Amino acid sequence: MTAKHCAHHDEERAKLHRHILYGIVAFVVLVLFVVFLVWVILRPTKPQFVLRDATVYSFNVSASPPFTVSTSMQITISAKNRMDRVGIYYQNLDVYASYRSLQVTLPTMLPATYQGHNDYTVWSPFMYGNSVPVWPGLMEALQQDQNVGAVLLNIKIDGRVKWKVGTWFSGKYHLNANCPAYIKFGGANTGSPFGPVMKFTLAQVCSVDV
């Protein structure tokens, strides 16, 4: 075999390798373009959470050390899927109340829920906290809030969500929602009293991170 013949075969082999490489690059670019197009069209949007109301059965603070707070309440909270093409599946959602970063109720698990396009879901969980310790510095702030006549509780939701397009489910994403709730003490304009119970209509939009 002559050197000229070998050089010809080497050139054809190099051309073949280049064509294969170009084909692989074109395929990768096409896949990335399709993924980008799907992302633009079906881009997931965070659900909207709204704290509708809160019914406070008790909010008791100890008057002497060791300082503790006990809470019993029920809330109504709604979630809306604002997307037209993507469904949302909620999993392992826990809801609890906190006061200035202190968790004052135990987590209450919400049932796993699937939301279709533009669907609403409403939950009305009970939340309880019994004799939760309060450190002195926080107790001073709590007493000041009581003197003012209102306390800010944060209703927090923590869990996982999946996106659903057709029959395809995405991986799990962490969801965190924070809903501020101003609870006022006494007075005809602060709520609707039912004996010792106070019900507050809030309609408070929550901040949501996914």
BAMARVO-558213 format. One record per residue: chain; x, y, z of N, C-alpha, C, O in turn. Coordinates in pm, whole numbers, plus 50000, padded with zeros to 5 digits. Example, Ala and Ser with C-alpha at 12.3 -4.5 7.8 and 13.67 -1.06 7.14 Angstrom:
REM residues 2
DRENVO  ch   n.xx   n.yy   n.zz  ca.xx  ca.yy  ca.zz   c.xx   c.yy   c.zz   o.xx   o.yy   o.zz
DRENVO   A  51319  49431  50780  51230  49550  50780  51320  49670  50780  51424  49668  50846
DRENVO   A  51285  49775  50708  51367  49894  50714  51290  50003  50787  51341  50114  50804
//
This chain:
REM residues 210
DRENVO  ch   n.xx   n.yy   n.zz  ca.xx  ca.yy  ca.zz   c.xx   c.yy   c.zz   o.xx   o.yy   o.zz
DRENVO   A  50087  49881  50000  50000  50000  50000  50090  50124  50000  50182  50136  50081
DRENVO   A  50062  50215  49908  50146  50332  49894  50114  50433  50003  50008  50429  50065
DRENVO   A  50209  50525  50023  50190  50631  50122  50075  50721  50081  50002  50771  50166
DRENVO   A  50058  50742  49946  49949  50826  49898  49815  50765  49932  49721  50835  49971
DRENVO   A  49806  50630  49917  49681  50561  49946  49648  50570  50097  49532  50590  50133
DRENVO   A  49747  50556  50183  49726  50566  50328  49683  50707  50367  49596  50723  50452
DRENVO   A  49742  50807  50305  49704  50944  50335  49559  50970  50296  49488  51044  50364
DRENVO   A  49515  50908  50184  49377  50925  50141  49280  50866  50242  49179  50927  50276
DRENVO   A  49313  50746  50292  49228  50682  50395  49227  50763  50525  49123  50775  50589
DRENVO   A  49341  50817  50563  49347  50898  50685  49261  51023  50673  49196  51065  50768
DRENVO   A  49261  51083  50553  49181  51202  50531  49032  51170  50538  48954  51246  50595
DRENVO   A  48992  51054  50479  48850  51015  50485  48807  50985  50629  48697  51019  50671
DRENVO   A  48898  50921  50703  48867  50891  50843  48853  51020  50924  48764  51029  51009
DRENVO   A  48937  51118  50899  48928  51246  50970  48797  51317  50936  48733  51375  51023
DRENVO   A  48757  51310  50805  48630  51370  50766  48513  51304  50837  48420  51370  50883
DRENVO   A  48519  51170  50846  48413  51096  50914  48405  51136  51061  48295  51155  51114
DRENVO   A  48519  51150  51127  48521  51190  51268  48464  51331  51285  48392  51359  51380
DRENVO   A  48499  51420  51189  48446  51556  51197  48293  51557  51181  48223  51629  51252
DRENVO   A  48243  51475  51087  48098  51468  51064  48027  51414  51189  47920  51462  51225
DRENVO   A  48087  51313  51253  48028  51258  51375  48027  51364  51486  47928  51380  51557
DRENVO   A  48139  51436  51498  48147  51541  51601  48044  51650  51575  47978  51697  51668
DRENVO   A  48031  51692  51447  47933  51794  51413  47791  51746  51444  47707  51822  51492
DRENVO   A  47767  51617  51415  47635  51561  51443  47605  51560  51592  47493  51592  51633
DRENVO   A  47704  51524  51675  47685  51523  51821  47659  51663  51872  47569  51684  51954
DRENVO   A  47739  51761  51824  47721  51900  51867  47584  51951  51827  47516  52017  51906
DRENVO   A  47541  51921  51703  47409  51966  51657  47298  51904  51741  47200  51970  51773
DRENVO   A  47314  51775  51777  47213  51708  51859  47204  51771  51997  47095  51794  52048
DRENVO   A  47321  51799  52059  47322  51860  52192  47258  51999  52187  47179  52034  52275
DRENVO   A  47293  52077  52084  47235  52211  52070  47084  52202  52054  47010  52282  52112
DRENVO   A  47037  52104  51975  46892  52087  51953  46823  52051  52084  46716  52105  52114
DRENVO   A  46882  51960  52162  46823  51921  52290  46817  52041  52385  46715  52064  52450
DRENVO   A  46926  52116  52392  46928  52234  52479  46824  52337  52436  46761  52401  52519
DRENVO   A  46807  52352  52305  46707  52447  52254  46567  52402  52291  46484  52484  52330
DRENVO   A  46541  52272  52278  46408  52220  52314  46383  52238  52463  46274  52276  52503
DRENVO   A  46484  52210  52547  46470  52227  52691  46444  52374  52724  46357  52405  52806
DRENVO   A  46518  52464  52660  46498  52607  52683  46359  52650  52639  46294  52729  52708
DRENVO   A  46312  52598  52525  46179  52634  52475  46071  52585  52571  45976  52658  52600
DRENVO   A  46085  52461  52620  45988  52408  52716  45991  52490  52844  45885  52518  52902
DRENVO   A  46109  52528  52889  46120  52609  53012  46051  52743  52996  45983  52790  53087
DRENVO   A  46070  52806  52878  46007  52936  52854  45855  52922  52851  45784  53005  52908
DRENVO   A  45805  52816  52784  45660  52799  52769  45596  52753  52899  45488  52801  52936
DRENVO   A  45661  52660  52969  45601  52597  53087  45668  52641  53216  45657  52572  53317
DRENVO   A  45736  52754  53215  45813  52798  53331  45728  52794  53458  45628  52865  53467
DRENVO   A  45766  52712  53557  45686  52702  53680  45679  52836  53754  45778  52908  53765
DRENVO   A  45561  52867  53804  45537  52986  53883  45503  52945  54025  45430  52848  54047
DRENVO   A  45555  53017  54122  45529  52985  54261  45380  52992  54291  45311  53082  54243
DRENVO   A  45328  52897  54370  45187  52906  54409  45165  53026  54501  45258  53076  54564
DRENVO   A  45041  53071  54507  45006  53183  54595  44936  53130  54719  44834  53062  54710
DRENVO   A  44992  53161  54836  44932  53124  54963  44869  53248  55027  44927  53356  55024
DRENVO   A  44750  53231  55084  44680  53340  55152  44629  53288  55287  44560  53186  55294
DRENVO   A  44664  53360  55394  44611  53330  55527  44475  53397  55539  44468  53519  55550
DRENVO   A  44368  53318  55537  44232  53373  55533  44185  53423  55669  44135  53535  55681
DRENVO   A  44201  53340  55770  44157  53381  55904  44229  53299  56010  44296  53201  55980
DRENVO   A  44215  53343  56132  44274  53273  56246  44176  53280  56362  44124  53386  56395
DRENVO   A  44152  53166  56423  44069  53158  56543  44158  53121  56660  44214  53011  56664
DRENVO   A  44171  53213  56755  44260  53192  56869  44177  53146  56988  44093  53220  57038
DRENVO   A  44203  53024  57032  44131  52970  57148  44201  53009  57277  44136  53030  57380
DRENVO   A  44332  53017  57272  44407  53061  57391  44544  53109  57348  44605  53056  57255
DRENVO   A  44593  53211  57420  44730  53259  57403  44773  53308  57541  44754  53424  57577
DRENVO   A  44830  53217  57616  44858  53242  57757  45008  53255  57781  45087  53173  57734
DRENVO   A  45045  53358  57853  45185  53383  57887  45199  53380  58038  45123  53446  58109
DRENVO   A  45296  53305  58086  45316  53296  58230  45362  53430  58286  45437  53502  58220
DRENVO   A  45318  53463  58407  45349  53594  58466  45478  53593  58546  45529  53700  58581
DRENVO   A  45534  53476  58574  45656  53468  58655  45747  53360  58598  45700  53270  58528
DRENVO   A  45877  53368  58628  45971  53267  58578  45936  53128  58631  45880  53117  58740
DRENVO   A  45968  53022  58557  46020  53025  58420  45913  53066  58320  45802  53012  58322
DRENVO   A  45944  53162  58234  45846  53217  58141  45813  53116  58032  45902  53055  57972
DRENVO   A  45685  53100  58008  45639  53010  57902  45519  53072  57831  45455  53163  57884
DRENVO   A  45492  53023  57711  45373  53064  57636  45302  52940  57586  45364  52845  57537
DRENVO   A  45170  52940  57599  45087  52829  57551  44987  52884  57449  44925  52988  57471
DRENVO   A  44973  52813  57339  44892  52861  57228  44801  52751  57178  44840  52635  57170
DRENVO   A  44678  52789  57145  44583  52698  57080  44506  52779  56977  44438  52876  57012
DRENVO   A  44515  52740  56851  44450  52818  56746  44420  52732  56623  44477  52624  56605
DRENVO   A  44331  52782  56541  44299  52720  56413  44308  52827  56305  44260  52939  56323
DRENVO   A  44369  52793  56195  44381  52888  56085  44313  52832  55960  44294  52711  55948
DRENVO   A  44278  52921  55870  44232  52881  55737  44328  52942  55637  44347  53064  55632
DRENVO   A  44388  52857  55557  44488  52903  55461  44457  52841  55326  44419  52724  55317
DRENVO   A  44475  52919  55220  44447  52869  55085  44572  52877  55000  44661  52959  55025
DRENVO   A  44578  52790  54901  44687  52792  54804  44627  52784  54665  44532  52710  54641
DRENVO   A  44684  52861  54574  44635  52863  54436  44748  52832  54340  44857  52890  54349
DRENVO   A  44721  52741  54247  44812  52717  54136  44778  52817  54026  44670  52811  53967
DRENVO   A  44869  52911  53999  44842  53019  53904  44883  52984  53761  44881  53071  53674
DRENVO   A  44922  52859  53737  44972  52820  53605  44863  52756  53521  44774  52689  53572
DRENVO   A  44872  52777  53390  44772  52723  53296  44812  52587  53241  44727  52514  53189
DRENVO   A  44939  52551  53250  44985  52428  53186  45055  52331  53280  45084  52217  53242
DRENVO   A  45082  52374  53401  45161  52293  53494  45081  52267  53621  45024  52359  53679
DRENVO   A  45076  52141  53663  45013  52105  53790  45114  52105  53903  45235  52099  53880
DRENVO   A  45064  52111  54026  45150  52113  54145  45106  52002  54239  44988  51985  54268
DRENVO   A  45205  51926  54288  45179  51821  54386  45251  51859  54516  45373  51869  54518
DRENVO   A  45174  51880  54624  45230  51918  54753  45252  51793  54839  45165  51707  54847
DRENVO   A  45369  51786  54901  45403  51672  54986  45469  51721  55115  45542  51820  55116
DRENVO   A  45441  51649  55224  45510  51671  55352  45504  51817  55397  45604  51873  55442
DRENVO   A  45386  51879  55384  45370  52017  55427  45343  52023  55577  45247  51962  55625
DRENVO   A  45426  52095  55650  45405  52120  55793  45373  52267  55813  45435  52353  55750
DRENVO   A  45278  52296  55901  45243  52434  55933  45259  52454  56083  45220  52368  56162
DRENVO   A  45315  52567  56122  45333  52598  56263  45337  52750  56281  45352  52824  56184
DRENVO   A  45324  52794  56405  45327  52937  56436  45456  52969  56510  45505  52889  56590
DRENVO   A  45510  53087  56483  45629  53133  56553  45611  53278  56595  45535  53354  56535
DRENVO   A  45683  53315  56701  45684  53453  56750  45829  53498  56759  45906  53448  56842
DRENVO   A  45867  53593  56675  46005  53645  56674  46108  53532  56671  46201  53528  56752
DRENVO   A  46089  53441  56578  46177  53325  56553  46160  53212  56654  46222  53107  56639
DRENVO   A  46078  53232  56757  46051  53124  56853  45929  53046  56807  45820  53102  56794
DRENVO   A  45946  52917  56782  45833  52833  56742  45744  52808  56864  45788  52751  56963
DRENVO   A  45618  52851  56855  45528  52844  56970  45422  52735  56957  45345  52713  57050
DRENVO   A  45416  52666  56843  45326  52551  56829  45401  52436  56765  45502  52455  56698
DRENVO   A  45352  52318  56787  45407  52201  56721  45368  52203  56573  45265  52261  56538
DRENVO   A  45449  52141  56486  45410  52134  56345  45285  52047  56327  45271  51942  56389
DRENVO   A  45197  52093  56242  45079  52016  56203  45093  51980  56055  45113  52069  55973
DRENVO   A  45084  51852  56021  45104  51810  55883  44975  51829  55803  44867  51789  55846
DRENVO   A  44988  51891  55687  44876  51906  55596  44871  51787  55501  44976  51732  55467
DRENVO   A  44752  51747  55458  44743  51631  55368  44807  51658  55233  44801  51770  55182
DRENVO   A  44869  51555  55176  44926  51568  55042  44815  51603  54945  44705  51547  54951
DRENVO   A  44844  51695  54854  44741  51751  54767  44797  51772  54627  44912  51813  54609
DRENVO   A  44713  51743  54527  44749  51776  54389  44658  51890  54341  44537  51887  54363
DRENVO   A  44718  51989  54277  44643  52100  54219  44660  52100  54067  44772  52104  54016
DRENVO   A  44547  52096  53998  44550  52112  53854  44568  52258  53817  44599  52341  53902
DRENVO   A  44549  52288  53692  44571  52423  53642  44472  52521  53706  44351  52501  53698
DRENVO   A  44525  52626  53769  44445  52732  53831  44352  52681  53941  44247  52742  53966
DRENVO   A  44387  52572  54005  44306  52516  54114  44335  52586  54246  44442  52643  54267
DRENVO   A  44234  52579  54335  44246  52627  54473  44247  52507  54568  44184  52405  54540
DRENVO   A  44318  52522  54679  44310  52426  54789  44297  52506  54918  44364  52607  54936
DRENVO   A  44211  52460  55009  44191  52528  55136  44215  52428  55249  44159  52318  55248
DRENVO   A  44298  52466  55345  44324  52384  55464  44282  52463  55588  44292  52586  55590
DRENVO   A  44236  52391  55691  44199  52455  55819  44258  52376  55935  44183  52312  56010
DRENVO   A  44387  52379  55951  44452  52299  56055  44443  52364  56193  44434  52486  56206
DRENVO   A  44445  52279  56296  44460  52324  56435  44609  52321  56470  44683  52236  56422
DRENVO   A  44650  52415  56555  44789  52422  56599  44792  52443  56750  44719  52525  56804
DRENVO   A  44880  52366  56816  44887  52371  56962  45032  52385  57006  45125  52332  56945
DRENVO   A  45050  52459  57114  45180  52466  57180  45158  52479  57330  45084  52567  57374
DRENVO   A  45220  52393  57408  45195  52390  57553  45323  52421  57630  45421  52347  57622
DRENVO   A  45322  52531  57703  45433  52570  57792  45567  52573  57718  45663  52508  57759
DRENVO   A  45571  52649  57610  45696  52664  57534  45785  52765  57608  45741  52877  57632
DRENVO   A  45908  52729  57644  45995  52821  57719  46026  52947  57640  46049  52943  57519
DRENVO   A  46026  53060  57710  46058  53190  57650  46174  53251  57729  46164  53268  57851
DRENVO   A  46283  53285  57661  46397  53343  57732  46365  53487  57772  46282  53552  57709
DRENVO   A  46430  53537  57875  46393  53667  57934  46387  53782  57835  46295  53864  57840
DRENVO   A  46485  53792  57743  46487  53902  57647  46364  53900  57557  46306  54005  57529
DRENVO   A  46325  53782  57513  46206  53769  57430  46080  53792  57511  45981  53843  57460
DRENVO   A  46084  53755  57639  45968  53776  57725  45941  53925  57741  45825  53966  57747
DRENVO   A  46045  54005  57747  46027  54150  57759  45956  54205  57636  45867  54289  57647
DRENVO   A  45997  54159  57517  45932  54204  57393  45787  54158  57389  45700  54232  57345
DRENVO   A  45760  54036  57435  45624  53984  57437  45535  54065  57531  45420  54093  57500
DRENVO   A  45589  54102  57646  45512  54183  57741  45483  54321  57683  45375  54377  57705
DRENVO   A  45577  54377  57609  45555  54506  57545  45443  54496  57441  45358  54584  57431
DRENVO   A  45446  54387  57364  45340  54366  57263  45204  54351  57332  45103  54403  57283
DRENVO   A  45201  54281  57444  45075  54265  57516  45024  54400  57566  44903  54427  57564
DRENVO   A  45115  54484  57611  45074  54617  57658  45017  54701  57544  44923  54778  57563
DRENVO   A  45076  54686  57425  45025  54757  57307  44889  54702  57267  44804  54776  57216
DRENVO   A  44868  54572  57289  44740  54511  57257  44739  54426  57132  44632  54388  57083
DRENVO   A  44857  54395  57079  44864  54311  56959  44997  54238  56955  45099  54288  57002
DRENVO   A  44994  54120  56899  45115  54041  56886  45123  53989  56742  45022  53948  56685
DRENVO   A  45242  53992  56685  45262  53943  56549  45311  53799  56553  45421  53770  56600
DRENVO   A  45227  53709  56503  45267  53570  56485  45295  53546  56338  45231  53605  56251
DRENVO   A  45390  53460  56311  45419  53419  56174  45374  53276  56155  45423  53185  56222
DRENVO   A  45280  53256  56064  45235  53122  56029  45325  53072  55917  45329  53130  55808
DRENVO   A  45397  52966  55943  45496  52918  55847  45458  52780  55794  45409  52694  55867
DRENVO   A  45484  52762  55665  45457  52634  55598  45586  52587  55536  45654  52663  55466
DRENVO   A  45621  52464  55561  45746  52407  55513  45717  52270  55454  45652  52187  55517
DRENVO   A  45766  52244  55332  45740  52114  55271  45807  52099  55137  45908  52164  55109
DRENVO   A  45750  52013  55053  45806  51983  54921  45696  51995  54816  45578  51970  54844
DRENVO   A  45737  52033  54694  45643  52038  54582  45707  51970  54461  45829  51966  54447
DRENVO   A  45621  51918  54374  45661  51867  54243  45578  51938  54137  45462  51972  54159
DRENVO   A  45639  51959  54021  45566  52013  53906  45522  51896  53818  45595  51798  53805
DRENVO   A  45405  51905  53758  45352  51798  53673  45310  51856  53538  45228  51948  53532
DRENVO   A  45368  51801  53431  45331  51838  53296  45291  51711  53222  45376  51624  53198
DRENVO   A  45163  51698  53187  45116  51574  53127  45129  51461  53227  45069  51465  53335
DRENVO   A  45206  51359  53191  45230  51247  53283  45368  51256  53348  45408  51167  53423
DRENVO   A  45440  51364  53319  45577  51379  53372  45576  51457  53501  45511  51561  53512
DRENVO   A  45651  51405  53603  45669  51473  53731  45814  51518  53743  45906  51445  53707
DRENVO   A  45833  51638  53793  45968  51686  53820  46019  51625  53950  45948  51550  54017
DRENVO   A  46143  51658  53984  46195  51622  54115  46131  51708  54223  46052  51797  54192
DRENVO   A  46164  51681  54348  46105  51755  54460  46180  51887  54482  46303  51893  54476
DRENVO   A  46103  51991  54508  46158  52122  54540  46111  52164  54678  45998  52135  54718
DRENVO   A  46198  52232  54750  46162  52278  54884  46072  52401  54875  46101  52494  54800
DRENVO   A  45964  52401  54950  45871  52514  54956  45867  52569  55097  45859  52495  55194
DRENVO   A  45874  52702  55106  45865  52770  55235  45774  52891  55220  45798  52976  55135
DRENVO   A  45671  52899  55303  45579  53012  55300  45574  53076  55438  45579  53007  55540
DRENVO   A  45564  53207  55440  45557  53282  55565  45437  53377  55559  45427  53460  55469
DRENVO   A  45346  53363  55657  45223  53443  55658  45214  53520  55789  45188  53459  55893
DRENVO   A  45234  53651  55787  45222  53730  55911  45077  53742  55955  44988  53762  55873
DRENVO   A  45054  53729  56086  44919  53738  56142  44923  53826  56266  44984  53789  56367
DRENVO   A  44859  53942  56259  44850  54031  56375  44730  53988  56460  44615  53995  56416
DRENVO   A  44759  53945  56581  44656  53901  56674  44639  54010  56780  44733  54044  56851
DRENVO   A  44517  54064  56788  44490  54172  56884  44415  54118  57004  44342  54020  56995
DRENVO   A  44435  54185  57117  44375  54140  57242  44259  54233  57279  44278  54352  57303
DRENVO   A  44138  54174  57283  44021  54248  57333  43977  54359  57240  44048  54396  57146
DRENVO   A  43856  54413  57269  43802  54523  57190  43706  54475  57085  43728  54371  57023
DRENVO   A  43599  54549  57064  43494  54505  56972  43540  54504  56828  43485  54431  56746
DRENVO   A  43642  54586  56795  43686  54596  56656  43805  54507  56623  43858  54513  56512
DRENVO   A  43848  54425  56716  43967  54344  56692  43934  54204  56644  44023  54135  56595
DRENVO   A  43813  54161  56655  43778  54027  56612  43634  53999  56647  43562  54087  56694
DRENVO   A  43592  53877  56622  43455  53838  56655  43460  53742  56772  43492  53625  56753
DRENVO   A  43429  53787  56892  43445  53701  57010  43338  53593  57018  43220  53617  56992
DRENVO   A  43381  53474  57054  43289  53363  57081  43326  53311  57221  43402  53215  57234
DRENVO   A  43272  53376  57322  43315  53343  57458  43461  53382  57472  43496  53497  57445
DRENVO   A  43547  53288  57515  43690  53320  57529  43763  53316  57396  43882  53347  57389
DRENVO   A  43693  53278  57289  43758  53261  57159  43752  53391  57079  43652  53463  57085
DRENVO   A  43859  53421  57005  43863  53537  56919  43893  53490  56777  43989  53417  56753
DRENVO   A  43810  53534  56682  43830  53500  56541  43866  53625  56463  43800  53729  56476
DRENVO   A  43974  53616  56382  44023  53730  56307  44019  53698  56158  44069  53594  56115
DRENVO   A  43960  53787  56080  43964  53777  55935  44087  53854  55887  44100  53973  55913
DRENVO   A  44177  53783  55817  44306  53841  55786  44327  53868  55636  44369  53977  55598
DRENVO   A  44297  53768  55552  44318  53781  55406  44460  53831  55376  44480  53921  55295
DRENVO   A  44557  53769  55443  44697  53811  55433  44771  53726  55330  44781  53604  55344
DRENVO   A  44824  53791  55226  44904  53719  55125  45039  53683  55186  45103  53765  55252
DRENVO   A  45081  53561  55163  45205  53509  55222  45321  53522  55125  45302  53520  55003
DRENVO   A  45440  53535  55178  45560  53527  55094  45594  53380  55074  45587  53300  55167
DRENVO   A  45633  53344  54952  45658  53204  54917  45793  53193  54848  45825  53271  54758
DRENVO   A  45873  53097  54893  46000  53066  54828  46000  52920  54787  45962  52832  54865
DRENVO   A  46041  52894  54664  46053  52756  54612  46193  52740  54555  46227  52632  54505
//
